[in-house]
Each structure stands twice: as C-alpha cells, then as structure tokens.
Amino acid sequence: MTANPILLQKKYTRIIVLFAEKEQLSLDDALCFFTTQRFTV
C-alpha cells in the first residue's frame, strides 16, 4: 500500500505547525529544525 503524497504533506505540515507553536518558533525556524537536524537513534 502506498500513501497519498498530498495526505503526507498535510500531516507533516500539521506536525511542523504544532511544533512551532509549542516551542514558540516561527514556521521557518521550525521547518529548518526538521530539515537540517541529523537525528541519531
């Protein structure tokens, strides 16, 4: 089963918006956090 790309975009957008609100960041800063961070597991 493949996910609908538009639904995934909406989901990721919502995550970034909620993260920005929680951390009191601009949307641009929140987006940069997710696109420039290297996550380690």
C-alpha positions in Angstrom: 0.0 0.0 0.0 1.4 3.4 -0.9 0.5 6.6 0.9 -1.1 9.5 -0.8 1.6 12.2 -1.1 -0.9 15.0 -0.5 -2.1 13.5 2.7 1.5 13.0 3.9 2.3 16.7 3.1 -0.7 17.8 5.2 0.4 15.5 8.0 4.0 16.9 8.0 2.6 20.4 7.8 0.5 19.9 10.9 3.4 18.4 12.8 5.6 21.4 11.9 2.9 23.9 12.8 2.2 22.3 16.2 6.0 22.1 16.9 6.4 25.8 16.1 3.5 26.7 18.4 4.8 24.5 21.2 8.4 25.8 21.0 7.3 29.4 20.2 9.3 29.4 16.9 8.5 30.9 13.6 7.3 28.4 10.9 10.5 29.0 9.0 12.6 28.1 12.1 10.6 25.0 12.8 10.9 23.8 9.2 14.6 24.4 9.3 14.8 22.4 12.5 13.4 19.3 10.8 15.2 19.8 7.5 18.7 20.5 8.9 18.8 18.3 12.0 20.6 15.0 11.9 18.7 12.6 14.1 20.5 9.8 15.9 18.8 6.7 17.1 
